[in-house]
Amino acid sequence: MNRPIPSAPKRTPLTASMARAQATGGHTSLPTVEEVSSGGIVIDFNDPQLPVAIIARYNRGGRLEWCLPKGHPEGVESNEEAAIREIEEETGIAGRILAPLGSVDYWFTVTNYRVHKTVHHFLLEATGGHLTIENDPDHEAVDVAWVPLGSLGKRLSFPNERRIADLAREVLTKHDSGS
């Protein structure tokens, strides 16, 4: 009697990674790298719409994302110093810190490791400069724009940055009311 020969399931990158996870008890052993960045919201208070300078960049998948300017501290820079420098490099706008807006952290995976990133955000008052991406040393920013603070949530690509924009509005409301 002829019996059908069972066929093995097709091996794909997903099934291969699932097999590895199953073999290791569900745990993958990618090394973790800790990263820190600083940036934030720089506002032109001379304009009644309170415009905020934001940048556009392409993500690893090639999709355009609008986000707050940020970057890694250099040398012995404090988070505040890094935020001021990075915002000016990526947007062309110089600023002065008015208040901290908090930090967000998130995880992502690149080819051979996982990254745990913490980003410290600050509220800044624009003190000079003009919008440009020409001074971005990493050439990550592909565009820069002024966006009214009230419309910022509709323009930013990431929910955690939209929450930072909400915090900036709260800080400004408390400041204006004298609290």
MDAnalysis code that builds the backbone (N, CA, C; Angstrom):
import MDAnalysis as mda
import numpy as np

u = mda.Universe.empty(537, n_residues=179, atom_resindex=np.repeat(np.arange(179), 3), trajectory=True)
u.add_TopologyAttr("name", ["N", "CA", "C"] * 179)
u.add_TopologyAttr("resid", np.arange(1, 180))
u.add_TopologyAttr("resname", ["MET", "ASN", "ARG", "PRO", "ILE", "PRO", "SER", "ALA", "PRO", "LYS", "ARG", "THR", "PRO", "LEU", "THR", "ALA", "SER", "MET", "ALA", "ARG", "ALA", "GLN", "ALA", "THR", "GLY", "GLY", "HIS", "THR", "SER", "LEU", "PRO", "THR", "VAL", "GLU", "GLU", "VAL", "SER", "SER", "GLY", "GLY", "ILE", "VAL", "ILE", "ASP", "PHE", "ASN", "ASP", "PRO", "GLN", "LEU", "PRO", "VAL", "ALA", "ILE", "ILE", "ALA", "ARG", "TYR", "ASN", "ARG", "GLY", "GLY", "ARG", "LEU", "GLU", "TRP", "CYS", "LEU", "PRO", "LYS", "GLY", "HIS", "PRO", "GLU", "GLY", "VAL", "GLU", "SER", "ASN", "GLU", "GLU", "ALA", "ALA", "ILE", "ARG", "GLU", "ILE", "GLU", "GLU", "GLU", "THR", "GLY", "ILE", "ALA", "GLY", "ARG", "ILE", "LEU", "ALA", "PRO", "LEU", "GLY", "SER", "VAL", "ASP", "TYR", "TRP", "PHE", "THR", "VAL", "THR", "ASN", "TYR", "ARG", "VAL", "HIS", "LYS", "THR", "VAL", "HIS", "HIS", "PHE", "LEU", "LEU", "GLU", "ALA", "THR", "GLY", "GLY", "HIS", "LEU", "THR", "ILE", "GLU", "ASN", "ASP", "PRO", "ASP", "HIS", "GLU", "ALA", "VAL", "ASP", "VAL", "ALA", "TRP", "VAL", "PRO", "LEU", "GLY", "SER", "LEU", "GLY", "LYS", "ARG", "LEU", "SER", "PHE", "PRO", "ASN", "GLU", "ARG", "ARG", "ILE", "ALA", "ASP", "LEU", "ALA", "ARG", "GLU", "VAL", "LEU", "THR", "LYS", "HIS", "ASP", "SER", "GLY", "SER"])
u.atoms.positions = np.array([
    [0.836, -1.166, 0.000],
    [0.000, 0.000, 0.000],
    [0.879, 1.226, 0.000],
    [0.582, 2.120, -0.894],
    [1.345, 3.367, -0.973],
    [0.783, 4.384, 0.005],
    [1.656, 4.906, 0.804],
    [1.252, 5.964, 1.741],
    [1.888, 7.265, 1.311],
    [1.139, 8.380, 1.472],
    [1.753, 9.655, 1.106],
    [2.911, 9.968, 2.051],
    [3.924, 10.544, 1.491],
    [5.086, 10.943, 2.278],
    [4.793, 12.319, 2.856],
    [4.871, 12.447, 4.188],
    [4.603, 13.770, 4.761],
    [5.666, 14.762, 4.325],
    [5.224, 15.962, 4.071],
    [6.189, 16.981, 3.664],
    [6.481, 17.898, 4.847],
    [7.708, 18.333, 4.925],
    [8.117, 19.242, 5.999],
    [7.607, 20.642, 5.680],
    [7.280, 21.406, 6.706],
    [6.844, 22.770, 6.440],
    [7.988, 23.578, 5.840],
    [7.618, 24.520, 4.996],
    [8.617, 25.371, 4.361],
    [9.311, 26.220, 5.417],
    [10.612, 26.315, 5.336],
    [11.397, 27.090, 6.299],
    [11.515, 28.527, 5.785],
    [11.026, 29.462, 6.583],
    [11.101, 30.884, 6.251],
    [11.869, 31.580, 7.364],
    [12.278, 32.821, 7.185],
    [12.946, 33.515, 8.291],
    [12.097, 33.538, 9.560],
    [10.776, 33.667, 9.419],
    [9.905, 33.692, 10.592],
    [9.897, 32.340, 11.285],
    [9.704, 31.246, 10.510],
    [9.666, 29.931, 11.150],
    [11.034, 29.572, 11.700],
    [12.103, 30.024, 11.088],
    [13.446, 29.760, 11.613],
    [13.642, 30.469, 12.947],
    [13.198, 31.735, 13.036],
    [13.355, 32.460, 14.304],
    [12.455, 31.872, 15.373],
    [11.272, 31.373, 14.980],
    [10.383, 30.732, 15.952],
    [11.025, 29.440, 16.464],
    [11.680, 28.694, 15.576],
    [12.349, 27.464, 15.987],
    [13.492, 27.780, 16.943],
    [14.257, 28.848, 16.679],
    [15.340, 29.260, 17.578],
    [14.779, 29.646, 18.938],
    [13.680, 30.400, 18.933],
    [13.074, 30.834, 20.194],
    [12.577, 29.627, 20.982],
    [11.978, 28.662, 20.277],
    [11.484, 27.464, 20.947],
    [12.655, 26.665, 21.520],
    [13.759, 26.570, 20.780],
    [14.924, 25.810, 21.229],
    [15.580, 26.465, 22.438],
    [15.467, 27.773, 22.572],
    [16.091, 28.479, 23.705],
    [15.079, 28.770, 24.807],
    [13.944, 28.085, 24.773],
    [12.945, 28.295, 25.819],
    [12.178, 29.591, 25.636],
    [12.101, 30.104, 24.396],
    [11.352, 31.321, 24.124],
    [12.168, 32.589, 24.262],
    [13.434, 32.463, 24.617],
    [14.269, 33.637, 24.806],
    [15.269, 33.766, 23.662],
    [15.400, 34.957, 23.152],
    [16.451, 35.206, 22.179],
    [17.596, 35.874, 22.912],
    [18.774, 35.705, 22.427],
    [19.932, 36.202, 23.153],
    [20.637, 37.330, 22.410],
    [19.861, 38.250, 21.874],
    [20.484, 39.405, 21.243],
    [21.060, 40.318, 22.313],
    [22.257, 40.816, 22.107],
    [22.795, 41.776, 23.075],
    [21.982, 43.068, 23.040],
    [21.968, 43.764, 24.176],
    [21.233, 45.021, 24.292],
    [22.209, 46.178, 24.400],
    [21.915, 47.242, 23.680],
    [22.710, 48.465, 23.720],
    [21.835, 49.567, 24.292],
    [22.368, 50.339, 25.238],
    [21.658, 51.484, 25.804],
    [22.060, 52.732, 25.038],
    [21.080, 53.525, 24.600],
    [21.348, 54.784, 23.908],
    [20.594, 55.909, 24.613],
    [21.194, 57.094, 24.611],
    [20.576, 58.282, 25.185],
    [20.616, 59.386, 24.150],
    [19.512, 60.110, 24.016],
    [19.439, 61.289, 23.146],
    [18.748, 62.411, 23.908],
    [18.956, 63.619, 23.411],
    [18.295, 64.795, 23.980],
    [17.819, 65.685, 22.851],
    [16.692, 66.345, 23.078],
    [16.132, 67.249, 22.076],
    [14.906, 67.910, 22.642],
    [13.978, 68.247, 21.748],
    [12.753, 68.804, 22.265],
    [12.019, 69.733, 21.342],
    [11.292, 70.639, 21.981],
    [10.377, 71.551, 21.304],
    [10.936, 72.963, 21.424],
    [11.289, 73.541, 20.264],
    [11.761, 74.923, 20.247],
    [10.672, 75.772, 19.598],
    [10.207, 76.793, 20.335],
    [9.047, 77.596, 19.932],
    [9.472, 79.022, 19.633],
    [8.897, 79.576, 18.563],
    [9.085, 81.002, 18.239],
    [7.955, 81.774, 18.921],
    [8.265, 82.400, 20.061],
    [7.255, 83.129, 20.829],
    [6.912, 84.482, 20.207],
    [7.628, 84.901, 19.155],
    [7.315, 86.155, 18.470],
    [6.128, 86.007, 17.523],
    [5.713, 84.777, 17.271],
    [4.588, 84.491, 16.384],
    [3.416, 84.027, 17.248],
    [2.222, 84.625, 17.110],
    [1.087, 84.237, 17.960],
    [0.648, 82.781, 17.797],
    [1.005, 82.138, 16.687],
    [0.654, 80.720, 16.503],
    [1.610, 79.790, 17.246],
    [2.658, 80.356, 17.852],
    [3.662, 79.582, 18.580],
    [4.192, 78.412, 17.736],
    [4.818, 78.723, 16.604],
    [5.326, 77.640, 15.757],
    [6.509, 76.908, 16.398],
    [6.562, 75.607, 16.119],
    [7.596, 74.699, 16.616],
    [8.392, 74.197, 15.416],
    [9.719, 74.178, 15.545],
    [10.575, 73.662, 14.469],
    [10.673, 72.145, 14.589],
    [10.270, 71.430, 13.525],
    [10.372, 69.970, 13.501],
    [11.105, 69.548, 12.233],
    [11.586, 68.312, 12.247],
    [12.346, 67.813, 11.097],
    [11.653, 66.592, 10.486],
    [11.990, 66.336, 9.238],
    [11.557, 65.119, 8.553],
    [12.801, 64.292, 8.263],
    [12.654, 62.997, 8.422],
    [13.744, 62.081, 8.095],
    [13.139, 60.788, 7.586],
    [13.949, 60.001, 6.911],
    [13.491, 58.697, 6.440],
    [13.875, 57.642, 7.464],
    [12.925, 56.768, 7.802],
    [13.234, 55.685, 8.733],
    [13.961, 54.563, 7.990],
    [14.324, 53.518, 8.720],
    [15.078, 52.404, 8.115],
    [14.302, 51.725, 6.990],
    [12.975, 51.836, 7.037],
    [12.152, 51.235, 5.992],
    [11.898, 52.156, 4.811],
    [12.454, 53.375, 4.854],
    [12.307, 54.309, 3.748],
    [11.085, 55.206, 3.833],
    [10.363, 55.176, 4.959],
    [9.163, 55.999, 5.122],
    [9.541, 57.348, 5.730],
    [8.950, 58.433, 5.221],
    [9.203, 59.773, 5.744],
    [8.479, 59.947, 7.063],
    [9.200, 60.424, 8.093],
    [8.632, 60.646, 9.415],
    [8.944, 62.064, 9.864],
    [7.922, 62.751, 10.393],
    [8.121, 64.080, 10.981],
    [8.312, 63.895, 12.473],
    [9.374, 64.470, 13.013],
    [9.695, 64.252, 14.421],
    [10.377, 65.465, 15.043],
    [10.499, 65.391, 16.353],
    [11.200, 66.435, 17.085],
    [12.700, 66.248, 16.898],
    [13.447, 67.334, 16.806],
    [14.903, 67.201, 16.665],
    [15.522, 66.650, 17.949],
    [16.503, 65.777, 17.779],
    [17.176, 65.169, 18.929],
    [18.467, 64.512, 18.457],
    [19.325, 64.202, 19.420],
    [20.558, 63.499, 19.094],
    [21.331, 63.145, 20.342],
    [22.439, 62.458, 20.139],
    [23.261, 61.959, 21.237],
    [24.146, 63.049, 21.826],
    [24.275, 63.066, 23.155],
    [25.246, 63.970, 23.768],
    [26.661, 63.613, 23.286],
    [27.486, 64.630, 23.148],
    [28.869, 64.429, 22.727],
    [29.801, 64.713, 23.895],
    [30.775, 63.836, 24.097],
    [31.756, 64.036, 25.166],
    [31.091, 64.113, 26.524],
    [31.357, 65.218, 27.247],
    [30.818, 65.384, 28.598],
    [29.610, 66.318, 28.615],
    [28.957, 66.497, 27.468],
    [27.771, 67.352, 27.403],
    [26.677, 66.853, 28.337],
    [25.988, 67.786, 28.972],
    [24.787, 67.444, 29.729],
    [23.652, 67.200, 28.731],
    [22.554, 66.645, 29.216],
    [21.389, 66.451, 28.347],
    [20.875, 67.793, 27.836],
    [20.897, 68.819, 28.677],
    [20.436, 70.156, 28.276],
    [21.321, 70.726, 27.167],
    [22.638, 70.620, 27.338],
    [23.574, 71.127, 26.322],
    [23.401, 70.385, 25.005],
    [23.218, 69.066, 25.090],
    [23.022, 68.270, 23.871],
    [21.730, 68.675, 23.166],
    [20.657, 68.909, 23.932],
    [19.380, 69.309, 23.324],
    [19.531, 70.625, 22.568],
    [20.165, 71.605, 23.181],
    [20.359, 72.912, 22.528],
    [21.159, 72.747, 21.245],
    [22.274, 72.008, 21.319],
    [23.134, 71.819, 20.147],
    [22.421, 71.049, 19.042],
    [21.801, 69.931, 19.407],
    [21.145, 69.085, 18.402],
    [20.009, 69.824, 17.702],
    [19.208, 70.558, 18.462],
    [18.104, 71.307, 17.849],
    [18.652, 72.326, 16.863],
    [19.709, 73.019, 17.238],
    [20.275, 74.005, 16.317],
    [20.907, 73.345, 15.093],
    [21.601, 72.226, 15.292],
    [22.198, 71.539, 14.148],
    [21.138, 71.039, 13.171],
    [20.061, 70.452, 13.701],
    [19.070, 69.816, 12.837],
    [18.037, 70.776, 12.269],
    [17.811, 71.924, 12.927],
    [16.769, 72.846, 12.445],
    [17.306, 74.209, 12.023],
    [18.511, 74.571, 12.488],
    [19.046, 75.906, 12.243],
    [18.596, 76.927, 13.277],
    [17.776, 76.502, 14.254],
    [17.210, 77.432, 15.232],
    [17.941, 77.305, 16.568],
    [18.503, 78.426, 17.025],
    [19.140, 78.465, 18.343],
    [18.051, 78.625, 19.391],
    [18.294, 78.091, 20.579],
    [17.273, 78.183, 21.613],
    [17.843, 78.232, 23.009],
    [16.955, 78.585, 23.929],
    [17.267, 78.656, 25.355],
    [16.246, 77.791, 26.074],
    [16.722, 76.912, 26.965],
    [15.821, 76.000, 27.674],
    [14.969, 76.755, 28.677],
    [13.659, 76.478, 28.630],
    [12.697, 77.043, 29.580],
    [12.290, 76.036, 30.643],
    [12.159, 74.761, 30.241],
    [11.696, 73.742, 31.188],
    [11.973, 72.348, 30.635],
    [12.172, 71.383, 31.534],
    [12.236, 69.986, 31.079],
    [10.818, 69.508, 30.762],
    [10.704, 68.622, 29.777],
    [9.394, 68.068, 29.411],
    [9.302, 66.574, 29.696],
    [10.329, 66.022, 30.282],
    [10.296, 64.604, 30.602],
    [11.076, 63.768, 29.612],
    [11.083, 62.489, 29.866],
    [11.841, 61.539, 29.052],
    [10.919, 60.418, 28.593],
    [11.241, 59.873, 27.453],
    [10.542, 58.689, 26.955],
    [11.597, 57.627, 26.673],
    [11.191, 56.375, 26.794],
    [12.109, 55.314, 26.404],
    [11.351, 54.294, 25.579],
    [12.079, 53.635, 24.704],
    [11.483, 52.636, 23.837],
    [12.557, 51.665, 23.390],
    [12.109, 50.567, 22.826],
    [12.996, 49.502, 22.359],
    [12.829, 49.330, 20.859],
    [13.913, 48.987, 20.186],
    [13.835, 48.559, 18.792],
    [14.999, 47.614, 18.519],
    [14.874, 46.862, 17.457],
    [15.896, 45.878, 17.116],
    [16.502, 46.231, 15.773],
    [17.819, 46.171, 15.724],
    [18.540, 46.279, 14.462],
    [19.141, 44.907, 14.192],
    [19.898, 44.765, 13.137],
    [20.317, 43.449, 12.678],
    [20.850, 42.521, 13.771],
    [21.806, 42.958, 14.552],
    [22.440, 42.038, 15.495],
    [22.254, 42.382, 16.966],
    [21.409, 43.364, 17.284],
    [21.232, 43.731, 18.679],
    [19.928, 44.486, 18.883],
    [19.531, 44.564, 20.166],
    [18.360, 45.336, 20.562],
    [18.851, 46.644, 21.143],
    [18.078, 47.692, 20.946],
    [18.435, 49.006, 21.462],
    [17.365, 49.458, 22.444],
    [17.799, 49.870, 23.626],
    [16.922, 50.520, 24.597],
    [17.309, 51.985, 24.581],
    [16.429, 52.829, 24.065],
    [16.743, 54.243, 23.880],
    [15.926, 55.098, 24.833],
    [16.599, 56.042, 25.465],
    [15.957, 57.026, 26.322],
    [16.190, 58.399, 25.704],
    [15.117, 59.162, 25.538],
    [15.212, 60.502, 24.955],
    [14.706, 61.519, 25.974],
    [15.571, 62.483, 26.311],
    [15.225, 63.555, 27.238],
    [14.757, 64.759, 26.419],
    [13.558, 65.264, 26.736],
    [12.963, 66.373, 25.984],
    [12.902, 67.636, 26.838],
    [13.093, 68.769, 26.162],
    [13.065, 70.064, 26.819],
    [12.228, 71.035, 25.999],
    [11.668, 72.030, 26.673],
    [10.957, 73.126, 26.023],
    [11.944, 74.275, 25.899],
    [12.102, 74.791, 24.677],
    [13.046, 75.870, 24.413],
    [12.354, 77.053, 23.759],
    [12.881, 78.222, 24.032],
    [12.471, 79.449, 23.366],
    [13.471, 79.710, 22.245],
    [12.965, 79.930, 21.030],
    [13.850, 80.248, 19.903],
    [14.496, 81.608, 20.153],
    [15.822, 81.658, 19.988],
    [16.550, 82.906, 20.219],
    [17.227, 83.438, 18.965],
    [17.181, 82.694, 17.881],
    [17.818, 83.156, 16.651],
    [17.925, 82.044, 15.628],
    [18.523, 82.391, 14.505],
    [18.722, 81.423, 13.434],
    [17.600, 81.446, 12.417],
    [17.718, 80.585, 11.435],
    [16.667, 80.410, 10.430],
    [16.608, 78.935, 10.059],
    [15.435, 78.487, 9.640],
    [15.242, 77.070, 9.323],
    [16.187, 76.613, 8.220],
    [16.926, 75.558, 8.521],
    [17.808, 74.935, 7.527],
    [18.221, 73.558, 8.044],
    [18.475, 72.658, 7.112],
    [19.030, 71.354, 7.477],
    [20.495, 71.272, 7.066],
    [21.023, 72.365, 6.549],
    [22.393, 72.379, 6.027],
    [23.457, 72.132, 7.087],
    [23.153, 72.369, 8.359],
    [24.157, 72.205, 9.415],
    [24.057, 70.869, 10.141],
    [23.192, 69.978, 9.657],
    [23.032, 68.659, 10.278],
    [24.233, 67.798, 9.890],
    [25.144, 67.532, 10.836],
    [26.364, 66.802, 10.478],
    [26.110, 65.371, 10.024],
    [25.021, 64.755, 10.493],
    [24.714, 63.374, 10.115],
    [23.857, 63.288, 8.858],
    [23.347, 64.415, 8.403],
    [22.477, 64.493, 7.227],
    [21.273, 63.562, 7.347],
    [20.746, 63.424, 8.576],
    [19.541, 62.620, 8.786],
    [18.294, 63.412, 8.430],
    [18.290, 64.694, 8.727],
    [17.127, 65.534, 8.430],
    [17.086, 65.798, 6.925],
    [15.913, 65.569, 6.331],
    [15.748, 65.827, 4.902],
    [14.858, 67.034, 4.655],
    [14.166, 67.499, 5.712],
    [13.328, 68.693, 5.602],
    [13.117, 69.238, 7.009],
    [12.735, 70.500, 7.088],
    [12.470, 71.161, 8.354],
    [11.301, 72.102, 8.134],
    [10.464, 72.273, 9.159],
    [9.290, 73.134, 8.998],
    [8.884, 73.725, 10.340],
    [8.263, 74.916, 10.263],
    [7.590, 75.497, 11.422],
    [6.158, 74.974, 11.410],
    [5.697, 74.447, 12.529],
    [4.330, 73.943, 12.650],
    [3.716, 74.585, 13.890],
    [2.525, 75.201, 13.765],
    [1.897, 75.797, 14.949],
    [1.737, 74.763, 16.067],
    [2.013, 75.173, 17.294],
    [1.938, 74.263, 18.439],
    [0.589, 73.546, 18.491],
    [-0.494, 74.242, 18.167],
    [-1.819, 73.630, 18.187],
    [-2.019, 72.536, 17.156],
    [-1.219, 72.518, 16.102],
    [-1.323, 71.506, 15.039],
    [-0.230, 70.452, 15.120],
    [0.649, 70.599, 16.079],
    [1.826, 69.735, 16.146],
    [1.466, 68.257, 16.253],
    [0.454, 67.932, 17.056],
    [0.057, 66.535, 17.226],
    [-0.372, 65.862, 15.941],
    [-0.940, 66.634, 15.020],
    [-1.375, 66.072, 13.734],
    [-0.197, 65.811, 12.804],
    [0.921, 66.495, 13.034],
    [2.066, 66.408, 12.121],
    [3.114, 65.389, 12.569],
    [3.276, 65.219, 13.887],
    [4.312, 64.311, 14.387],
    [3.938, 62.857, 14.135],
    [4.923, 62.050, 13.778],
    [4.692, 60.652, 13.430],
    [4.555, 59.719, 14.621],
    [5.110, 60.090, 15.776],
    [5.180, 59.148, 16.891],
    [4.299, 59.570, 18.061],
    [3.526, 58.624, 18.615],
    [2.650, 58.944, 19.748],
    [3.408, 59.502, 20.954],
    [4.609, 58.989, 21.238],
    [5.333, 59.493, 22.412],
    [5.744, 60.951, 22.217],
    [6.023, 61.365, 20.988],
    [6.353, 62.772, 20.729],
    [5.098, 63.642, 20.771],
    [3.955, 63.079, 20.383],
    [2.696, 63.829, 20.517],
    [2.389, 64.080, 21.987],
    [2.706, 63.107, 22.850],
    [2.528, 63.312, 24.298],
    [3.461, 64.409, 24.819],
    [4.665, 64.475, 24.292],
    [5.603, 65.543, 24.685],
    [5.036, 66.898, 24.257],
    [4.435, 66.968, 23.076],
    [3.804, 68.216, 22.607],
    [2.664, 68.613, 23.541],
    [1.876, 67.643, 23.993],
    [0.805, 67.929, 24.950],
    [1.376, 68.478, 26.258],
    [2.475, 67.895, 26.719],
    [3.129, 68.386, 27.934],
    [3.615, 69.826, 27.758],
    [4.153, 70.132, 26.585],
    [4.620, 71.501, 26.323],
    [3.462, 72.487, 26.423],
    [2.296, 72.113, 25.877],
    [1.118, 72.994, 25.974],
    [0.708, 73.183, 27.433],
    [0.756, 72.094, 28.220],
    [0.423, 72.195, 29.647],
    [1.385, 73.122, 30.378],
    [2.681, 72.963, 30.121],
    [3.681, 73.826, 30.773],
    [3.433, 75.282, 30.417],
    [3.136, 75.560, 29.149],
    [2.883, 76.932, 28.720],
    [1.614, 77.487, 29.343],
    [0.570, 76.669, 29.465],
    [-0.677, 77.104, 30.085],
    [-0.452, 77.460, 31.545],
    [0.285, 76.627, 32.266],
    [0.584, 76.911, 33.677],
    [1.446, 78.167, 33.813],
    [2.392, 78.320, 32.888],
    [3.278, 79.492, 32.920],
    [2.474, 80.768, 32.658],
    [1.561, 80.715, 31.668],
    [0.750, 81.892, 31.321],
    [-0.240, 82.268, 32.423],
    [-0.707, 81.225, 33.166],
    [-1.675, 81.505, 34.220],
    [-0.997, 81.899, 35.538],
    [0.343, 81.900, 35.527],
    [1.099, 82.310, 36.703],
    [1.249, 81.243, 37.759],
    [0.934, 79.984, 37.415],
    [1.043, 78.887, 38.401],
    [2.468, 78.507, 38.637],
])
